[in-house]
């Protein structure tokens, strides 16, 4: 059974915006276009943290540049 998503990260990739869902263990649960309606629904009423530069994001966001990670929006989802 898959754990529920805890974090939603909106990050730039290849000129577009990507939504990535992670569980409590920072394992990728899903990845989709950040312009989808799902993002609007999931983030309603939530305030993001700007930047995914903490060490906990090193492995989950490997492949993203430092500037992409600094500009990322991190939402902590109600589980």
N, C-alpha and C positions, 0 to 999 in steps of 0.2 A: 504494500500500500504506500502510495506517495504521500510525503508530508505536505501540508498546506504551504502555499507561498507566504513568505514573511516580508520580503523586500521587492519593490518594483523599481528598477533602475532605467531611467531614460537617458540614453547615451548616443552620441553621433557615431555613425559607421558608414563609410563610403558615401559621404555627402547626405545621407538621410538619417532619420532618427529611429532608433531601435528601442523597443521595450523588452527588458529581460527580467524575468521573475526568478527569485532565488528563495530557497527554504531557509530555516534557521541555521542549517549547517553550511550555508553559502553554496549549495549545489543548484545548478541551473535547472529550473522546473519547466520553463517555457520561454520562447523568444518570438516576437512578432512586431509588426510595424507600429510605431508609437502613435501614428495618426488614427489608429483604429478606435472605434467607439468603446471598446473594452477598457482602454486607458482612462477615458473620461469617467466611466462608471467606477472604476477601482480607485481613482484619486479624488472623487467628490468629497469635499470637506477636509481633505488632508493637506498638510503643508510639507513640502519637500525640504530635504537638506541639500544644499548645493555642494557638489563635489563628492567623489568616491575615491579619495586619495589616501584614506587610512589603510594601514597594512592589511586589514581584513579583506580588502577588495583586490589585493595584488593578484591572487590566483583566479578568483572568479572573473575578473576583467582583463586578464592577460590578453594581449593583442590590441588593446586600446592604448592610444598614446596618452602621455601625461596631460596634455591639454584637453583631450576628450574626457578623461576621467575627472579633471578639475571642473569641467562644465556640466558634468552629469547631474541629474536630479535623482535623489534617492528618497523614495517613499517607504515608510514602514507601514505595512498593511495591518488592519485589524484582523486577527485570526479567530 
